[in-house]
Amino acid sequence: MPQYIDLYTKYTSTSALSGDLRSKAGRAWTTKYIRKSLGHFLPIDKGASILEIGCGFGACLKSLAELGYSNCSGIDLSDEQIRYAIDVLKLNNVQKVDAIDFLKTKTNTFNCILALDFLEHFELPDLMVLGKTIVEALKPDGILIVQVPNGLSPMNPFIYGDLTHVRAFTAKSLQQFYLEINLQPTGFCETPVYVYNSTSFFRNLLWKALIKPILHFFAIVMNGTNGSTIYTANLIGTAKKLMKN
């Protein structure tokens, strides 16, 4: 992604940590979010080999360690992000490297690869190359867990909320991506409001009881079909590398 190299040089200070994730409370929120939203997709074996591509400043890796996962590592293109992960979060399992170059050297290595808020940064040719290197780096029966901006979500702050974003996905296009790179899709789900206080409780209640049904009805009226039922700002999709016969 050479066209974005200057933007990624200052990515921590200009984008990734421009909000409240810098605080201890913000990092605690991340751990709870990982447990709630991704916990049932992660390997049962806490010693499974897990790689996060585009690990950023290390919040997810820190959370995985707190959840008991002992064999995790992360890579990112941003030197500023990696420095933060090492110097502030005290992580020793991260390195600055291009994802495609790194994955090409890791055939059949990982039980699980995470690509959280990552695929949306790639133009289509690079995305397909990345996908194929991910497949090669997964062990047979290995899983890929992806979180991406949802193109069906109205007023989505994530699609154009970052200068380096070039695309959004739907469950259908993410499935198309999986099938194109020879992964078996295993599920797609929304990322509803994460409940952690009274305000988020009522936001989640409004989402389930009012906003989501309205969006679903609108989709039926406009398109003549209910189509996808995932309307949250992000969506999660998982896929598996099948054993070769």
N, C-alpha and C positions, 0 to 999 in steps of 0.2 A: 504494500500500500504506500508507495513512495510519495504520492501526491498529498498525503496527510502527515508526513513525518514531522513537520514543524509544529502542527497542532498537537501531536502526541508528545512532543518534547515537554510541553507545559500542561499536560492533560490533567494532572492531579490538582494543580492550583486553579486552573480555569474551568474545569468541569467536574471531575470525579469527586472532589472534596470541597466544592464550593458551597455545599449545604451543611447539615448538621451531623453527617456521618463521621466527622472529625472527632466528635465527642464520644465519651465512654458510653453514654446512653444510646447514641446512634449505632455503635458497634454491637451493643447488646440487642438492639432491635434486629440487626442483620442476622444474628444467631437464631433468634426466635423465628424470623421469617424463613430461614433455610430449613429449620426443623419442621415448620408448619407446611410450607409450600413444596419442598423438595424431599423431605424426609422419607416418604414412602416410595420414592423412586431410587434412592441411593442403595448401594449394595448392602445386604444384611451383614456381610463379613466386614468388621471394622478394620481389618488388615488389607482389604482390597486396594489394588493400585488405582489411584484416582488422579487424573490430571485435569486442571482447569486451564483452558486456553483463554487468553485475555483476562488474566486473573486480577488486573488492575492493581490497586494498592493493598490487596490481600485480605479483604474483609471476609470473603467466603472461605478462604483457606483457614483463616483464624477460627471461623465458626465451625468448620469441619473438625478441627483439632479439639475444640471444646465439646463437640458431640462424640468424641472418642475415636475418630478416624486417624490412623497412625501412619498411613503410607500415601500421603497426598503431596502433590507438587503443583507449581503454577508457572506459567510463562506469560510475558507481556512485552509489547514492543516499546513501551514508554519507560525510559530510564528514570524519570521522576516518580512514576508509580512504583517501580521496583525498589527505588531507594527508600520511599516511604514505608513499604512493606518490611524492608530489612531494618531500617533505623528506628521506626516508631513502633511497628507491630512486632518487631523482633523475630521475624520469620527467616528461616534458613533454607527454605524449600522452594525458593522462587529464583527465576533468572530472566534477564532481558534477552529475548531472542525472537526472531520471526517465527510465527506458528507453523507455517508451511515448511520452512527449512528444518525446523526441529522435528516435526512429525515424520518427515521422510527418513529419519534415522531411528525411528522407534517402532518398527514393525512388530505386531503382535505383543505389545507391551502392557497395555492398560486394560483393567477390568471395567473402567468407567471414565468417560471424558465429559467434562462440563463445558458448555459454551453459553454462558449467561450474559445476555446483553452484548453479544459479540458478532453474530452473523450479519447484523444489520449494517456493519461497517464495510462490507465487501461488495464491490461490483461483481456482476454475474460471472465473468470468466474466472476471477480469483476465488469466488465462492465455491464454484464447482471443483476447482483444484484443491481447495481446502477440504471440502467434503471427502474427496477420494483419499487424501492423506489421513484424515481422521479414521476412515474405515480400515486402512492398512495398519494404523497404530493400535486399534482395538484388538484385544484377544477374541477368539471365537466365543460367542455368547456375550461379548462385552456390550455395554450400553452407552448410548449418547443421550445426554440430557441438555435440552436447549431452552433458553428463555429469550423471546424476541418481542419487539413491538407488534401489536396486533392491528393490522390494517382495517379491521372492521369496527374498531373502537372509535366512537365520536369524541371529538375534543381531546385527542390523545396527546399528552405532553411529551411523550417519548419519541415519537416518529421524527419530528423536526426539532426536538429540544437539544440536539447535539449537532454541531457543524459536521461531524464525521459520519453521521448516519446517511446512508444512501438508499435504504429500502425498508419496507415493513413486510410482514408476512400475515397469512391467514393459516388456519389449520390445513386447508387444502393445498396451499403453495408449499407449506413446510412438509406435508406428506409427499408432494411431488419431488421436493429436494431429496428426501430420504430414499425414495424409490429410485431416483436417478443415480444415486451413489451406491445402490445395492445394500441399503439397510432396510430392515423390516420395521415399519412404524408400529409402536406398541401402545400409544395413547396420546391424547391431547387434552389439555384442561385449561381453565381460566385461572387467573390470579386475583381472586376477590379481595376486597378490603381486608387487610390483616388486622384482627382485633387484638388490641393491647391496652386499651383504656376505654372509658365510657363514651368518648366522642367517636372513636373508631367502631365501637359496638353499634351505635345508632347509624353511622354511615353504612355499615355492612347490612344492617336491617333494611335501610332504605334501598340499597342496591338489590337485595333479594326480593323484597316485596313490591317495589315500584319501578325502579329504573330498568332492571333487566327485562321484566315482562313487557314494558313499553318498547324497548329496543327490539325485542323478539317479534312483537306485533308489527312494528314498522317494517322489519325485514320481510315478513310474510306479505304485507300489503304491497310493498315496492317491487319485490322480486317474484312473487307468486310461489315462493317456497320458503320454508324456515331456514334452509341452509345450515350454516354453522350456528351454534348457540353460544359461542365464545365472543363476548363483547368487551371484556376487560382490557385495560391499556396494554398489558402484556399477556402473552400466552406461553404455555409450557408444552413442549412436545418431546416425546421419548422414542427411541428406536433401538433395535438390537442388531448386532452383527451375527448372522446365521453361521452355524457350523457348516464347513464344506463337506460334501458327501465323498 
